[in-house]
Amino acid sequence: MASLTELNNEANALKQAGRIDEAIAAFRAIVDAAPGNAVVMHNYAAALGDAGRNNEAAEWARKAIAAGIKAPETRLVLARAHVALGEIDAAAAAFAEAVSMRPVDPVAQRENAQLIWMATGDRDKMLAAVNNAIAANPGNVDLRIVRANAVGNSGDKKGEYAEMLEVLRLAGAAPMIECVTADAALEAGEYHKALEHASAAAAALGPERQALAALCRAFLAVGEPDGALAPVSRLRAEFPLDQSYIALQATAWRMLGDDRYHTLFDYKRFVRRFPLACPKGWKSVEAYVDDLIETLDRRHQYVTHPFGQSVRHGSQLPSINQIDDPVLKAVGEAVHGPISNYISLLGEGPDPLRLRNRGSYRLFSIWSIRLKASGYHINHVHSQGWLSSACHLRLPAAKDENDRSGWLTFGEPGIATTPPLEPEYFVRPEIGVMAVFPSYMWHGTVPFSAETTRLTIAGDSVPASI
């Protein structure tokens, strides 16, 4: 008979292979074989969390804690489940416990800081725990990177770069940290410094993808698209499905006046709009949209944006189709019409969009954004997607026929370029109508000043497996 260690290894192998349902069944079998084993309970809870079964993940994490497990990782599993369930106070308590158990854990510190920031918008509160940990461990590079990231995500880009320079000093010019520092320099407007950092990283690391990407972004920022072509061409050859590298290559082509740019950013062909489909159980799309608005408003509890996302002056609700709510579970059915219609019209072709068209798709991720006055999205792409989409549910009233507040924009890069590149295409939002477009296309929104909040759902799809 296999030992618990062997059974656990088999379950982890299933999990790593993406066979999450089989992994969960395997972990559950181990729980049944070793009732009361806190480590086994933790592993089961973590697998449930990975599958989005958050109520069960929270339940089993609590059972593991009650059984005596001391690992902060179990508190992280519990905290993440509470976050997904919208239970902010419970999540904050679990994150605080994880941080107190292991103050030098950068993952716990980052997620704790992010939750405090989203819930309060208070920079001092966000930084309190990580500042205390750094005071006790002043040479800890990982904690300082967490602080730099938190400072940058709260809007202080120059402060982030200053912190990363100190990290670089402490780490002895480590090449991977040079990459991170290069991006911080770009955000701070120090373009030539960014090129110095990126060049140093690339010289030390060679064809490492993070170094090549940092080098490419730095060349574009200083106005040398020719220099960007070699690193981004290598990235495109090695990682052809990464949408961010397609966007970088296209940006270089646009700066050089290369016609290949227009084969990728063909807005008339590749940006389309379709009404949502009416899910079963609703009389009309309009009735479903009304219920969706009410449900999302109730669940949007944060006062500001998460780390590393495009939203500014607003909140983001992730993985809405995994929330145990019939209205949100119907989202996948509602967006099926627009996405399948888009695919049927897309056709085949040699470009990286149509080349992947197999006639069907899998919804990779779907989320909701609620923007307040002055809210907007910074320009961005979705690196792991194929098709991206956005649907407006509520939008601010236009001041006049020339007012583009809250409109979708396409073409303006979300990275620095010299000279700056302007948006090329605008899409006027309509309630209940979903725009579908390639995930590699730079897109954002025009800020708005009206007091009415702007509520949307958005998602990424990938080709269905054959």
C-alpha positions, 0 to 999 in steps of 0.5 A: 500500500502506498504511503501518505507521502507517495499519495500526496506526491501523486496528488500534487503531480495531478495538480501541477498537470492542471488536472485539478478535479482529479487532484482534489479527489486524490487529496480527499482520498488522503484525508479519508485515509488519515483523518485528523492529519492537519497537513493533509487537511491543508493540502486538500484546502489548498487544492479546493482554493485553486479550483475556486471552491472557496467555501470548502477551502475555507472550511478545510483550512479552518479544520487544519488550523483547529487540528493544530497546524502552525504553518502561515501558508494555511492562513493564506489559503483561508485568507484567499478563500475569504477574499474570493467570498467577499468576506473582507474582515475575515480575510484581513484577520487571516492575513494578519495572523499569517504575517504575525507568524512569519513576518519575513514572508514576502507573499503574506506581506504583499497580499496583506498590504494589497487587501489593506490598500483595496479596503482602505486606500490608506498608504500608511495602513498598507505599509505598517506591517511590512515597515515593521518587518523591515525595521526588524530585518533591514537587509531583507531584500524580498521585504523591500521589494514588497514595499517598493511594489506597494508604494508604486501601486499606490501611485508613488512611482518615484518612491518605488524607483528610489526603493528599488535602487536601495534594493539593488544596493543591498543585493549587490546589483543582482541581474534579476533585480536590475530587471525589476529596477528597470521597469520601476525607472520607466514608471518614474520617467527615468528612461535612460536609467531604465535602459542602463538597468535593462542592459546590465540585466541582459548582459548578465542573463543573456536570453532570459525572458524578463531581461529581454522584455525589460530591454525591449521596453527601455529601447521603446521608451528612449525612442530606439525601436530598432534596438527593441526588435532583436530582443522582442523577436527572440521573445516572439519566437520562443513564446509565441502565445504571450500577448504582451510580446506581440504588443511590444513587437507591434509597437516597435513596428508602429514607431518604425512605420512598418506596415506589419503593424496594421495587420495586427492592429486592424481595428475595423476587422478585429474589434467587434461588438455584440449584445449579451445573450439572455441566460436561461431563467431570465425573460430578457437580456435587459432583465438579466443586466438589471439583476447583474448590476444589483448583484455586482453593486452588492459585492463590490466592497473595495474602495480602490484598485488592486496591485498590478491591474489596469483599473484606477480610482475603482474596484475590481471583483475577480473570478465572478463566475466562480462566486456561488451566486446564480446571477454571477454563474450565468455570466458565462452563458451571457457572454457566450453569444458575443464570443462565439459570434466573434469567432464565427466571423473571425475566419482563418489567417496567418496572423497570431489572432486567426492562426489560433482560431479553432472555432471554439473557446474556453473562458479563461477568466472573467471579472467586474470593474466599478469605476468612480468619478475620475476613474479609468483604465491605464492602457494594457494588454492581457498576456495570457489571453487570446480574445478579450472582451468588455461589456458596460452595464452602467455608464456616466451620461455624456455631457454632449455628443463630443464627450468621450468620457468612459469610452474604450480606446485602442492603440495607445501603448501602456508603456512609455515611448518616445515620441508618445503614441496616441490612441487610434480607435474609440468605441462608444459604450452601450449597456449590455453590448460586449466589445470583443478584440484581440488580447494583444491590442493596447486598450484603456478608457477615457477618464470621466468626471460624472458622479455616476459609477461606471460598471463593467464586466470583462473577460479573457478567452483562449482557444478550446482544447482539441 
